[in-house]
């Protein structure tokens, strides 16, 4: 019985990790569950309008499920069916937009990248000092989380 309890406390937990692409230094880590929402919100560099990309945690995969944007521009979906909600274009197809093992981001001071994890906002520029990062999901045991 004691062994089963010990195994339960050592079981793995999913953690969203934001780490420096070059050095591997971890700037942020936070527990997430399957179905958690991870999003990036920023100002489009050319259009100077808000962009919101939402991802669903699925194991170790980030599944891009929704995009919101206020104008069409480079890197935004121009040839897809969108709906308009309060002046914002919303692309939320039935199938995933993309499925990623990791997401590379270059947080920009002008773009003002914000990382949103289950509704909690994190200033990605301040968190990383605008360094290039990789965002991904890891499984960590209790011992790994303590160390």
C-alpha positions as CSV (number, residue, x, y, z in Angstrom):
1,X,0.0,0.0,0.0
2,X,2.8,2.4,0.9
3,X,4.5,1.6,-2.5
4,X,1.3,2.4,-4.4
5,X,1.0,5.8,-2.6
6,X,4.7,6.6,-3.3
7,X,4.3,5.8,-7.0
8,X,1.2,8.1,-7.1
9,X,3.1,11.0,-5.6
10,X,6.0,10.4,-8.1
11,X,3.7,10.3,-11.1
12,X,4.3,12.6,-14.0
13,X,2.6,15.9,-14.5
14,X,2.4,17.9,-17.7
15,X,4.3,21.2,-17.6
16,X,4.4,24.0,-20.1
17,X,8.0,25.2,-20.5
18,X,9.3,28.4,-21.9
19,X,13.0,28.1,-22.6
20,X,15.8,30.0,-24.3
21,X,16.3,28.5,-27.8
22,X,20.1,28.8,-27.6
23,X,20.9,28.1,-24.0
24,X,18.0,26.0,-22.8
25,X,17.5,28.3,-19.8
26,X,14.0,28.0,-18.5
27,X,12.2,31.3,-18.1
28,X,8.9,29.9,-17.0
29,X,7.2,26.5,-16.3
30,X,3.6,25.9,-15.3
31,X,1.5,22.8,-14.8
32,X,-1.1,22.2,-17.5
33,X,-3.6,19.4,-18.3
34,X,-4.9,17.9,-21.4
35,X,-7.4,20.4,-22.7
36,X,-5.6,23.4,-21.2
37,X,-5.6,26.5,-23.4
38,X,-2.2,28.1,-24.2
39,X,-2.4,31.2,-26.3
40,X,-0.1,33.9,-27.8
41,X,-1.4,37.4,-28.2
42,X,0.6,40.1,-29.9
43,X,0.5,43.1,-32.3
44,X,1.0,42.2,-35.9
45,X,4.3,43.9,-37.1
46,X,2.9,45.2,-40.4
47,X,-0.8,45.6,-39.7
48,X,-0.3,47.0,-36.2
49,X,-3.4,45.1,-35.1
50,X,-4.1,42.4,-32.5
51,X,-3.5,38.7,-33.2
52,X,-4.5,35.9,-30.9
53,X,-3.4,32.3,-31.5
54,X,-5.0,29.6,-29.3
55,X,-3.6,26.1,-28.7
56,X,-5.1,23.1,-26.8
57,X,-2.7,20.9,-24.8
58,X,-3.0,17.3,-26.1
59,X,-0.3,15.2,-24.3
60,X,3.0,16.7,-25.4
61,X,1.4,18.4,-28.5
62,X,0.2,22.0,-28.8
63,X,-2.9,21.9,-31.2
64,X,-3.6,25.2,-32.8
65,X,-7.4,25.5,-32.7
66,X,-8.2,29.1,-33.2
67,X,-6.9,32.4,-34.6
68,X,-8.3,35.8,-34.1
69,X,-7.1,38.8,-36.0
70,X,-8.3,42.3,-36.8
71,X,-7.0,42.7,-40.4
72,X,-5.4,40.5,-43.1
73,X,-1.6,40.6,-43.3
74,X,1.5,38.5,-43.8
75,X,1.3,35.2,-41.9
76,X,-2.5,35.4,-41.4
77,X,-5.0,33.1,-43.1
78,X,-6.3,34.9,-46.2
79,X,-8.0,32.0,-48.0
80,X,-10.0,30.3,-45.3
81,X,-13.6,30.7,-44.0
82,X,-13.7,33.1,-41.1
83,X,-16.5,34.5,-39.0
84,X,-16.6,38.1,-37.8
85,X,-17.2,38.7,-34.1
86,X,-17.3,42.3,-32.9
87,X,-15.1,43.4,-35.9
88,X,-12.6,40.6,-35.3
89,X,-11.9,37.8,-37.8
90,X,-12.1,34.4,-36.2
91,X,-10.7,31.3,-37.7
92,X,-11.8,28.2,-35.7
93,X,-12.1,25.2,-38.0
94,X,-13.3,21.8,-37.0
95,X,-9.9,20.3,-37.7
96,X,-6.7,21.6,-36.1
97,X,-4.9,24.4,-37.9
98,X,-1.6,22.8,-36.9
99,X,-0.2,20.3,-34.4
100,X,3.2,21.2,-32.9
101,X,5.6,19.5,-30.6
102,X,7.1,22.9,-29.8
103,X,6.4,26.5,-30.7
104,X,9.3,28.9,-31.5
105,X,8.7,32.6,-30.7
106,X,10.7,35.7,-31.0
107,X,9.1,37.9,-28.4
108,X,9.1,41.5,-29.6
109,X,9.0,44.7,-27.7
110,X,6.8,46.4,-30.4
111,X,4.7,43.3,-30.8
112,X,4.3,43.0,-27.0
113,X,3.9,39.2,-27.0
114,X,1.8,37.9,-24.2
115,X,1.6,34.2,-23.2
116,X,-1.8,33.2,-21.8
117,X,-2.1,29.9,-19.9
118,X,-5.7,29.0,-19.0
119,X,-6.6,32.7,-18.8
120,X,-3.5,33.8,-16.8
121,X,-1.5,36.4,-18.7
122,X,2.4,36.5,-18.7
123,X,4.4,39.3,-20.4
124,X,6.6,37.1,-22.6
125,X,8.9,40.0,-23.5
126,X,9.6,40.9,-19.8
127,X,9.9,37.2,-18.9
128,X,12.5,36.5,-21.5
129,X,14.1,39.9,-22.1
130,X,12.9,39.5,-25.7
131,X,15.1,36.4,-26.3
132,X,14.0,33.7,-28.8
133,X,12.2,30.9,-27.0
134,X,10.8,27.5,-27.5
135,X,7.5,26.7,-25.8
136,X,6.7,23.0,-25.3
137,X,5.1,20.5,-22.9
138,X,7.2,18.2,-20.7
139,X,6.2,15.4,-18.3
140,X,7.9,15.8,-14.9
141,X,7.8,13.7,-11.8
142,X,7.3,15.1,-8.4
143,X,11.1,14.7,-7.8
144,X,11.9,16.7,-11.0
145,X,9.5,19.4,-10.0
146,X,11.1,19.8,-6.6
147,X,14.6,19.9,-8.0
